[in-house]
Amino acid sequence: MPHVTLDLHNHTPLIPNDYRGDAATSPRAIVERALECGIDVFGVTDHFSVLWAPMMLAAAEEVAAESGRRLLVIPGSEIKVRHASDETHLVALFSPATYVRDFAALMDALGLPRMPAPIEQLPALFVREDPLEVAALIDSVGGVCIVGHVDRTFGDYRFIDSELVHELVESPAVHAIELIDHSSRCRFRDGLAIAHVCSSDSHSLAEMGRRTSTIELDELSFEGLKRAFARHRVSPAAHAGIAAV
């Protein structure tokens, strides 16, 4: 199976006050930059929104038609969850064919409207839920759930220091975990028998590709990615096929 390069957590200029690049950056510029960085699979994951996904999908098709260079764009959203004293960022990814329906189903299940806050307020929005239940909801609508940047520091807080992070990565509803530092995988009590990815969490063109991963896919598609993650959970030895780069 061929190896492909993933960057599954990225933000667009949809929310100008959350974007660190030029707010006039176009979807095509993002697609072209991703390809320049050697990325094959690109997650579009604005906070609580998939509004930029159709423009990104169209731009990827346009670039592919003109140049033959294909970027698989996967629509998604970053969902901030607070539970007790913990804050979890879940990256929900959906099939390009069904993301509108799947995201709407997730918002309905969370009791949120399709646009849950004014655009400029979306980065500060959170839901008070058990993240295990939110992960199960993402999985139930057909999505892929990745626990985002667990070793990122927010002041004195890191989610990786919480007991809850172990429960999440051992949940069958969670497909992968995102690490900033590849060596953080040794912190997990099960040896992290789940796919681990590094992503840019980019908020500008300059930040794209700063952290990526490689994985073997049997097919360059959302379904192929989902199957690859499932193989890593089934067999911890499969970690030989995925690596942070």
C-alpha positions as CSV (number, residue, x, y, z in Angstrom):
1,M,0.0,0.0,0.0
2,P,1.3,3.5,-0.8
3,H,2.3,5.9,1.9
4,V,0.6,9.3,1.9
5,T,1.2,12.4,4.0
6,L,-1.5,13.7,6.3
7,D,-2.2,17.0,7.9
8,L,-5.6,16.6,9.4
9,H,-6.1,19.7,11.6
10,N,-6.1,23.1,9.9
11,H,-8.0,26.4,10.1
12,T,-9.1,28.7,7.3
13,P,-9.8,32.5,7.2
14,L,-13.5,31.7,7.9
15,I,-12.9,33.2,11.4
16,P,-10.7,36.3,10.7
17,N,-10.0,37.0,14.4
18,D,-8.7,33.4,14.8
19,Y,-6.6,33.4,11.6
20,R,-3.0,34.4,11.9
21,G,-2.4,34.9,8.2
22,D,-4.0,37.2,5.6
23,A,-7.8,37.1,6.0
24,A,-8.0,37.4,2.2
25,T,-6.3,34.1,1.7
26,S,-8.2,32.1,-0.9
27,P,-9.2,28.4,-0.8
28,R,-7.1,27.9,-3.9
29,A,-4.0,29.4,-2.2
30,I,-4.5,26.9,0.7
31,V,-4.8,24.0,-1.7
32,E,-1.7,25.0,-3.6
33,R,0.3,25.6,-0.4
34,A,-0.7,22.2,0.9
35,L,0.5,20.5,-2.3
36,E,3.8,22.5,-2.1
37,C,4.2,21.1,1.4
38,G,3.9,17.6,0.1
39,I,0.5,17.0,1.8
40,D,-1.8,14.4,0.2
41,V,-4.7,14.5,2.7
42,F,-5.8,17.8,4.3
43,G,-8.3,18.3,7.0
44,V,-10.3,21.5,7.1
45,T,-11.3,21.9,10.7
46,D,-12.6,25.3,11.7
47,H,-14.2,25.6,15.1
48,F,-17.8,24.4,15.1
49,S,-18.2,25.0,11.4
50,V,-17.9,23.4,8.0
51,L,-18.7,26.5,6.0
52,W,-15.4,26.7,4.1
53,A,-15.5,23.0,3.2
54,P,-17.4,23.4,-0.1
55,M,-14.9,26.1,-1.3
56,M,-11.9,24.0,-0.4
57,L,-13.4,20.9,-2.1
58,A,-14.1,23.0,-5.2
59,A,-10.6,24.5,-5.2
60,A,-9.0,21.1,-4.9
61,E,-10.9,19.8,-7.9
62,E,-10.0,22.9,-9.9
63,V,-6.3,22.5,-9.2
64,A,-6.4,18.8,-10.0
65,A,-8.2,19.5,-13.3
66,E,-5.6,22.1,-14.3
67,S,-2.4,20.5,-13.0
68,G,-3.1,16.8,-12.3
69,R,-2.0,17.4,-8.7
70,R,-4.6,16.0,-6.4
71,L,-5.2,17.0,-2.8
72,L,-7.8,14.9,-0.8
73,V,-9.7,17.5,1.2
74,I,-11.5,16.1,4.2
75,P,-14.2,18.4,5.8
76,G,-14.3,18.5,9.5
77,S,-14.6,20.7,12.6
78,E,-12.8,21.2,15.9
79,I,-15.2,20.7,18.8
80,K,-14.1,22.1,22.2
81,V,-15.5,20.1,25.1
82,R,-15.3,20.9,28.8
83,H,-15.9,18.2,31.5
84,A,-15.2,18.7,35.2
85,S,-11.7,20.3,35.3
86,D,-10.6,19.1,31.8
87,E,-10.8,20.7,28.4
88,T,-10.7,18.4,25.3
89,H,-10.4,19.4,21.7
90,L,-11.9,16.8,19.4
91,V,-11.2,17.0,15.7
92,A,-14.2,15.5,13.9
93,L,-13.7,14.5,10.2
94,F,-16.4,13.6,7.8
95,S,-16.7,12.0,4.3
96,P,-16.6,14.7,1.6
97,A,-19.8,13.0,0.2
98,T,-21.9,13.3,3.3
99,Y,-20.2,16.0,5.5
100,V,-23.2,18.4,5.4
101,R,-25.6,15.8,6.7
102,D,-23.1,14.3,9.2
103,F,-22.1,17.7,10.7
104,A,-25.7,18.7,11.0
105,A,-26.5,15.4,12.8
106,L,-23.6,16.0,15.2
107,M,-24.9,19.5,16.0
108,D,-28.4,18.2,16.5
109,A,-27.1,15.5,18.8
110,L,-25.2,18.1,20.8
111,G,-28.3,20.3,21.0
112,L,-26.7,23.1,19.0
113,P,-27.9,25.0,15.9
114,R,-26.0,24.5,12.7
115,M,-24.4,27.9,13.3
116,P,-24.0,27.8,17.1
117,A,-22.6,31.3,17.6
118,P,-21.6,34.4,15.6
119,I,-18.5,33.5,13.5
120,E,-16.1,35.6,15.5
121,Q,-17.2,33.8,18.7
122,L,-16.8,30.2,17.5
123,P,-13.2,29.8,18.8
124,A,-14.4,30.5,22.3
125,L,-17.4,28.2,22.1
126,F,-17.5,25.0,24.1
127,V,-19.9,22.3,25.1
128,R,-20.2,20.9,28.6
129,E,-20.3,17.2,27.9
130,D,-18.4,14.1,28.7
131,P,-15.9,13.9,25.8
132,L,-16.3,10.1,25.7
133,E,-20.0,10.7,24.8
134,V,-19.1,13.4,22.2
135,A,-16.6,11.0,20.6
136,A,-19.3,8.3,20.5
137,L,-21.6,10.8,18.7
138,I,-19.0,11.7,16.1
139,D,-18.5,8.0,15.5
140,S,-22.2,7.3,15.4
141,V,-22.8,9.8,12.5
142,G,-20.0,8.1,10.5
143,G,-17.2,10.5,11.4
144,V,-13.6,10.0,12.4
145,C,-12.8,11.3,15.9
146,I,-9.2,12.5,16.7
147,V,-8.3,13.8,20.1
148,G,-6.5,17.0,19.3
149,H,-3.0,18.2,20.4
150,V,-3.2,16.5,23.8
151,D,0.4,17.5,24.7
152,R,-0.1,21.2,23.9
153,T,0.3,23.5,26.9
154,F,-2.4,26.0,27.8
155,G,-0.9,28.0,30.6
156,D,-0.2,25.4,33.3
157,Y,-2.6,22.9,31.8
158,R,-2.0,20.0,29.4
159,F,-4.7,17.4,28.6
160,I,-2.1,14.7,28.5
161,D,-1.6,15.0,32.2
162,S,-5.3,14.1,32.8
163,E,-6.6,10.6,33.6
164,L,-9.4,11.3,31.1
165,V,-7.0,11.2,28.1
166,H,-6.3,7.5,28.7
167,E,-10.0,6.7,28.8
168,L,-10.4,8.6,25.5
169,V,-7.6,6.9,23.6
170,E,-8.9,3.5,24.8
171,S,-12.4,4.2,23.6
172,P,-13.5,2.4,20.4
173,A,-15.1,5.6,19.3
174,V,-11.8,7.4,19.0
175,H,-9.8,6.7,15.8
176,A,-6.6,8.5,16.5
177,I,-4.8,10.9,18.8
178,E,-2.9,14.0,17.8
179,L,0.5,14.7,19.3
180,I,2.7,17.8,18.9
181,D,5.8,15.8,20.1
182,H,6.0,12.3,18.7
183,S,7.8,11.1,21.8
184,S,4.7,11.9,23.9
185,R,3.3,8.5,22.9
186,C,5.4,6.9,25.7
187,R,3.2,8.6,28.2
188,F,0.2,6.3,27.6
189,R,-0.4,3.3,29.8
190,D,-1.4,1.0,26.9
191,G,1.7,2.0,24.9
192,L,-0.8,3.9,22.7
193,A,-2.2,1.1,20.8
194,I,-4.0,3.5,18.5
195,A,-2.9,5.6,15.5
196,H,-1.1,8.8,16.5
197,V,-0.8,11.7,14.1
198,C,1.0,15.0,14.1
199,S,-0.9,17.9,12.5
200,S,-0.1,21.6,11.8
201,D,-3.2,23.1,13.6
202,S,-2.4,25.8,11.1
203,H,-3.9,29.3,11.1
204,S,-2.0,30.6,8.2
205,L,-0.3,29.5,5.0
206,A,3.1,29.8,6.7
207,E,2.1,27.3,9.4
208,M,0.8,24.7,7.0
209,G,2.9,21.5,6.9
210,R,4.9,22.3,10.0
211,R,3.8,19.0,11.5
212,T,2.6,16.1,9.3
213,S,2.4,12.3,9.4
214,T,2.7,9.5,6.9
215,I,0.4,6.5,6.7
216,E,-0.3,3.6,4.4
217,L,-3.7,3.8,2.7
218,D,-5.3,1.1,0.6
219,E,-7.2,3.9,-1.2
220,L,-6.8,7.7,-1.2
221,S,-10.2,8.4,0.3
222,F,-11.9,9.2,3.6
223,E,-12.9,5.5,3.7
224,G,-9.4,4.5,3.1
225,L,-8.2,6.7,6.0
226,K,-10.8,5.3,8.3
227,R,-9.8,1.7,7.5
228,A,-6.1,2.6,8.1
229,F,-6.9,4.0,11.5
230,A,-8.9,0.8,12.3
231,R,-5.9,-1.3,11.4
232,H,-3.8,0.5,13.9
233,R,-6.2,-0.1,16.7
234,V,-6.5,-3.8,15.9
235,S,-2.8,-4.4,15.8
236,P,-0.3,-2.2,17.9
237,A,2.4,-3.6,15.7
238,A,0.9,-1.7,12.8
239,H,2.6,1.5,14.2
240,A,5.4,0.6,11.9
241,G,3.2,1.9,9.1
242,I,2.5,5.4,10.6
243,A,5.1,8.0,11.7
244,A,5.3,11.6,12.6
245,V,7.6,13.5,10.4
